[in-house]
Every structure is written in C-alpha cells, then in structure tokens.
Amino acid sequence: MTFDQGRIEQTDYLSAQQEPLILPTASTRSSIITRSSSSWWQLFASTIRAVGNPVPFAIFYLVALTLAEVLTVMVNPQVGQAFYLLILFILMVHTAITWGLPIHRFLFSLAFVPLIRVISLSLPLDGIPLIFWFLIVSVPLFAATYVAMRTLGLRPADIALKGQGLLPQLAFGLTGLLFGYVEYLILQPDPLILIYTWERLLIAALILLVSTGLLEEMIFRGIMQRTSIEQLGRFFGVIYVAVIFAMLHIGYQSLPDIIFVLVIGLLFGVFVARTGSLLGVTLSHSLTNIVLFLVIPYWLASSK
C-alpha cells in the first residue's frame, strides 16, 4: 500500500467517524418534529376512535358543561365563557376525529350547549329591551340549527318537525298554562316588558313562541334528543337531554326550578319520542314562558 492510498483510506475512515456528528439542518429538524407530531396525533386519534362505548364521553361532557354553567353563574361570566369556548373546541376536535363513526352526530349536536352560552354572553345587548334579547340571540342559533341539519343529513321530519295527531298535540300544548303558573310560583321573575299594551304583549308573545318555544325544542327535543337516542338508547337519551336542559337553568339559582324543569324536560322528551312531533311541546314551552313572563306579570300589574 502506497502512502497516498493509506492517506485516502485514512481520510475515508475519519469522514465515516465524523458523519454522525453532522447536525441536522433546520428543514430536517422541522421534518422530524412534523413526523413525530403526526405520529402522536395518529395515535391519539386512533385511541379515541377505538372507544366504542359513548357513555364515558356523554358523562364527561355533561360534567364539563355543568361546571362551565356553574362557573358562569357563581364565579364570573367571563371565566364561564372561556370554559365554554374550550369545551366547544374540544367537541369540534372530537367530532372531527370520529367523523364517519355513529358517535360524531351525538358530539356534533352537543356543541349547541356551549354555542348557546357563548353567543348569549358575547353579543352586545346592553341598552336593548330584555324581550328583544331572545330574538337577537335566536338569529345565529337558527342559522346554526340549519347548518347542523344539513351537516348531519337531517330532514325536518327527522327532528319531529311535523304536525301528526293534531288534537293530541294541541291538547298537550295547553299544559303550558299550568307549567307557566307553577314556575311563576317558584321564580316570581321580573316582567319582560315594562309598558303593557296589547301590541307590546302580542309582539313579546310571538318572540317567545319563535325564539324560545320553537328554537329550543328544535335543538333539544329535535336534534339533540335524536342523536342522543341513537347513541344511548331511548330511555337514557331522553334523560340525558332533559338533564342538560335543566342544567342550563342554573342561572335562576333555584333548586326547585331546576327540578321542575328537569321533570318538564322528561315529559317533553317522552312525548316527542312517543308521538314523533314537536308541535305539542313547542306550544307548551311557548305558553309556559308567555304565562311566566307576560300573562301573570300583566295580570298582577293591572290588578294594582
């Protein structure tokens, strides 16, 4: 072996020894991080998708939503709103991960709960008469309801928007007169309008009919109850939605009212599940609010 050959081989040997010491470039490091993040995400997503039982998720979100409502009412509205936003984000990510699986419809519909609170807490409603708050908040929620139905492939009949059995539906709707009276005895709320004229009463009643009765029943007993029953069965699906509906009344800070609303929510849920129509519960819900916030306060004011 000549000296040159030895030097060449030695150079090759040193180069080989030094190769592992070469630092990766920025693009290489970014590629490694990306592959690592992608692998972590795929593992996380596959783990979530592998959970076939929806009950743990249902319980988790019920507890989280209840905590968010308690924070909103008892601690600070901004803190509660931030927590609701976090839950909304988690629900959207969870829905995306499980898209194509049956549970994604249930998760997607649950997003209405934080959405309702985020919208109601975010809109600048100061200085606007209280009755018009319901109307303003309902506009984006009606739009969200339409988007949800299109996304989930739900037709109006799928969420019980039909008027079959008209007489039983109308008869059930009249229960709102009793429910409104009982709830007034529990809460005795301030009236929604301060000047009582027939025109103002009619406008306020129409707002409550559309923005509370119709909208809330489409969301809770329509979309949410349908997707909950798909995942939890009829018995527990009806109970689950009724509990969420009652939880959203924590703001009145009245345990008797929460229990009363829970019972009403169960009655509404059972009625819709058995009849397949929202007409009766929409009328009952609307009449409950009309009696609670308009009729009895008007009667008391006129009797003074």
Secondary structure, DSSP 8 states (H G I E B T S, - for coil): --HHHHHHHHHHHHHHHHGGG----HHHHHHHHHHHHHHHHHHHHHHHHH---SHHHHHHHHHHHHHHHHIIIII-HHHHHHHHHHHHHHHHHHHHHTTTSTHHHHHHHHTHHHHHHHHHHHS--TTS-HHHHHHHHHHHHHHHHHHHHHHHT--GGGGT----SHHHHHHHHTHHHHHHHHHHHHH----S-SS--HHHHHHHHHHHIIIIIIHHHIIIIIIIHHHHHHHHHHHHHHHHHHHHHHHTTGGG--HHHHHHHHHHHHHHHHHHHHH--SHHHHHHHHHHHHIIIIIHHHHHHHH-
